[in-house]
Amino acid sequence: AVPEPTVSGSVVDEIAITGAAIGLPGMGDVFAPDTVRTLLEGENLISAIPGDVRERIAKKGIQRVEKTADGRTRIVEVNEPEETIQLAGQAGAFDLSDWGYPDDFSGALDRASQLALAAAMETLKDARIPLVRKTKTTKSGKQLGAGWSLPDGMADDTGVIFCSLFAGTGSAIEGAGESSTGAFDRKYLRRIMALGHGAIASWIGAKGPNVLVNTACASTTSGLALAQDWIRLGRARRVLVIGADDVTEADGLLEWVGSGFLSVGAASVEADVEKAALPFDRRRQGLVLGMGAVGLMVESAADAEARGLRPIAALLSAEISNSAGHPTRLDPEHLGQVMEKTVKQAALRLGMTPAEM
């Protein structure tokens, strides 16, 4: 049984979200100004996959698992483009130079890490945390610009958590070991090692804890729980939690990840978005692949108040759990226990009963 929750005498009791950013597919610009409105209003951001990608998938000799109307499964051979995945949430325009990153910096990073860097900058802006110009003194005594950094007093206790499932994978699949000159690309390792969290810390001068979290679809949620723990344990005073993935690049991961999801029956082959996008429906025949990025600034409510900032949300409770079962099959009984525990924990912090939540 899952233990009953208790309210600990932690150093920091209230955790707040003071800034956020969202990058979405299906828009002219991944980080367009109206991404939040678009998301909340439920606009369709799914579009058709290019024909050449579907043709390459059809040639891979895939045998996919298909669920029948009576709930059973069967193996179906995929031979034609029309039998492969048809739809995805695909990215619009995106260029890191729009956020001031130089080409030699961003070019050493994979796609997910680049999205993470943009989300980080947007989140800092929303959290009202400006970067200040750094300088260095030359031998002659002149002051030269040396990049940007968090304000004095923030660098040492700001942590970064990068949450991603496929960071670095696209670069590895592409095998981009050669540069345009034919010589081996010295940036290759940096691109496949998923170092987006390190790149964010380097760019903004964050010297607090710095990690990559990969718990598949729960990565960003796990990142929030970890951020809460860091703040309550005094490891950091604020944590930049960034989630980013993109498996929909036509010349990158889409062909391979799409084939993988298709082969195990986890990807929809519907061409009609109204029949494909059924996340919690018995008629569902798999998911629709997509991309996106999110940034959340997590800090103590007391620190937010000291900065004169009104938080946009409160983080009441978080739980990291593992059913120790099949990696793609949920354990409903254990999941229910964990959810009940988390609701009780949140209710206790609010001085409420679970029924009142």
N, C-alpha and C positions, 0 to 999 in steps of 0.2 A: 504494500500500500504506500501511496505517496504521503510523506509526513505532513502534518498540519502546519500551516504557515504561522510565523510569529513576527512581530514587529521588533527588529533589533535596535539596540541603542547605538546606531551608526553615527559617524561624525556628521554626515550630510544626510538629511532625511528627505528633502524635496529635490527632485531632479526635473529640470525643465528643458524644453526644446526652444531655442531662441532664434533659430534661423533655419531655412529650408530652401531647397532648389530641386527642380524636376526637369529632366530631359526626356522627351517623348519621341516615338516614331511617328511616321505619317504626317509630319508637319514640314513646312518649308525650311524651318530652322529647328534643330533638335532642342535648343534652349530658347525658344521663342517666348516673348513676354507673357503670352496668354496660355502657357502650358497648364497652369493650375485650373483655370476656368475650363479648358478643354477636357481635362481629366474628370473634373467634378460633374460636368454636364454630359459625360458619357459619349462623347463623339467617337465615331468609328475611325481608327487610325491604322486599320489593316488594309493591305493592298496585295495585288497579284504578284507572284514571284516571276521574275523574267523567264522566258521560255528556254533559253540556253541552259539555265541552271537546272530546270526540271528535266531537260534532256540528259544532262550529265548524271543526274541521280538515277534516271531510268536505266542507264547503262551499267549500273553497279551490281546487277544480279541480286537484288534485294528480295528476300522472302519475308513479308511482314505478317505480324499477328493481327487478325481482324476479329472484332467482337460481333457475334451474330445477334439477331433480335431476341433470341431466347436466353441471352447471357453467356452463351458458350463462346469458344474461340476456335479459329481455324487459321491455317497458313495459306497466304495468297502470294503468288509470284507477281512482282512488279516489272513490267516490260515496256510500258508506254508512259510518256510524260504526263498524260491525263490521270495516271494511276499513282502519281507521286504527290507530295505536298504542293498545294496550289497557292496558299496565302501565308503572309507573314507581316509582322509589324516592323517595317523597314525604315531606316534612318533617312532623314532629309539632310540638308546642308549642315556641315560641321567642320570648323577649321580652328585649331587651337591658337592660331595667331590672333584671333579676335580677342583673346584674353591676355595678350602680351607675351605669350610664350615664344621664344625663338625657335626656328626650325631645327637647329642642332640639338635642342633640348627635347622637343616633342617627337622628333624623328627616331629617338632611341626607345620609344615606348610603343607597346601594342595598343590596339584600338580601345580596349576596355580601360586601360590606364589613362589614355588621352581623355576619354569621357569623364573619368574620375577627376582629373585635374580641372576641367571646366566646371564640374559640379562643385568642387571645393571652392573655387573663386566666387561662384554665384552664392554659395551658402554663407561665406564670410561677409559678403555684401549685405545679404538679408539679415545677418546677425549683427550688423553695424560694427564690424570689426575691420578697420582699415589696415592695409599694409603700409608700412613706412619705408622710405628709401634708405638703403644701407650705403655706407661709403667706406672707402679704404684710403689710407694715406700712402702716397708714393714716397720713394726715397728722397725726392726733391721737396716733399712737404705738401704736394698738391692733393686735394680731395677728389677722388673719382667715384662714380656710381658703382655699386657692387650688388645690384639686385634689390630685392624687396624682402621685408620681414614683418612678422607680427610686432605690435607695439611693445615697448619695454615693459617687462613685468608679466608678459603673457607667453613668451616663447618656451620657457623651461617647463611650464605645467600645462601645455596643450598637447594632447595626444591625437593620433590619427589611426583610424581603422578603415581599411579598404576591404569591401565585401564584394566578392566576385567568384563566379563558378568557372568561367572560361577565360579569365585573364591570362594572357601569354599563349593560349592554345592556338589562336589564329596564326601567330608568328611562327610557331613550331610547324604547323601544317604547311604553311607557305614555303618553309625551308629557305627563308630569305637570308642565306649565308653569304651571298655575293652582293657587292655594291654595284652601282651603275658602271664602275670602271672595270669590273671583273675580279677585283681583289676581294678577299674575305672581309665581310662587314664586321668591324670591331664592336658594333652596337648589338650584334645578334643575341648575345647572352642576356643583355639587359631587356631585350624585347620579349624573350620567352620566359624570363624569370618572374614575371608579374610583380614588378617593383613599383607599382603605382603609389602605394602608401609612402615609400621612401622618396619618390619624386615630389609628392605633395609636401612632405616635411621639408625637403631641401628647398623648395621654391618659397615657402612661407616662413621658414626658420622655426618650425615646431620641433622642440627637443624633448617632448614627452614620449610616453610609450607609443610604439609604432608597429602595427601588425597587419597581416592579411588574414581575412576570415573566409573560409569556404565551407559552408554547410548547405550547399545546393540552393534550393528555393528559399531556404530560411536564413541565408547569409546575412542580409541586412538586419533582420530581426535579431539574430544572434549578436551582431555588432552592437545593437542598442543595449542588449543585456550586458555585454562586456563593458561598454562605456559606463553604464550605471555602476557596475562593480568597481571600476577604476576610480571613479569620482568618490564613491562612498569609502573606499579604502585609502584615499589620499594619494593615489598614484598619479592623478591628474586633476585639474580643476575644471577643465573643459575638454571635450573630445569631439573631433570632426569625424563623423561617421559617413562614409561615402560608399554607395553601391553602384556598380556599373557593369554592364555586359552588352555585347552586341554579337549575335550569331547570325545576323542577316545580311552581312556584306556579300554581294553576289560573287565576288572573286576571292572570298575568304572562307569563313566557317559555314556558311549556309548550306553549301553542297554536302559537307561532311557531317555536321551536326544534324542537319535535316535528314540525311540518310540513316543516321543512328537512331533518332527518335522514330522514324518511319518503320524501321526493321522490328522494333519491339512493340509496335502498335500504339505508341504514345503520341503520334502526330496525326492530326486530321488531314484527310485528303479531299475534303469538301472544297468546291470552288465558290460556293455561296457563303458569304460571311455570316449570314443569319443562321445557317445550319452548322457552321464550323465553330463559331464562338459561343459555346454552351458550357461554361466552366463548371456549373453545378447542376447538371441535367442528366437524366438517365439515357438520353439520346446521344450523349457526348461520345465521340469516336476519336478522342485524342485532342491534344492542345494545339494552339497556333503559336509558332515560334515568334520571338520578337526581340526588341532591344530596349534599352532605357538606362537612365542614370538618376540617382537621387542623392541629395546631400542633407545632412541633419547636424546642427550644432547642439550638442548636449552639454549642459553645465548645471551647476547647482542653482537653485532658485535664488539663493542669497547673493551669489555673484551677479546674476542677471539684474537683481534689484539694485546692487551697488553700481552697475553700469547705467542705471536709469532706464532699463529695458523691460518691457512687459512681454513675458514669454508667450509664444503662440500655442503651446501645449505643455501638459505635464506628463511625465513618465511615471505612472503610479506603481507599476510592477512589471517584472520581466522574468521569464523562466527559460532555462536551457535544459532540454530533456532529450533522452534517447531511448527508444523502445527496445534496442538491441535485437531488432528483427531484420526482415528483408529491407534492403535500402530503398526500394521503390513502393513498398506496401505499408500502409498505415496500420497501427495496432489500435483499433477504435477504443477498446477498454482502457488501455494505458493513456491514450490521448485525452479521453474524457476525464480521467483522474487529474492529469496535469492541468487541464483547463480549469477544473473546479478549484484546484489549489491556487492558481493564479488569480482567479476572480476573488477568492477569499482574501488573498494578500492585498489586492487593490482596495477591497472594501474596508479592511482594517485601517489602511492608511487614510481613508476618507471618513472613518468613523461611522461606517454604514454596515448594514448586513448585506450578504450576497444577493438576497432577494430585492434589495433596494437599488442595486447597481443598474 
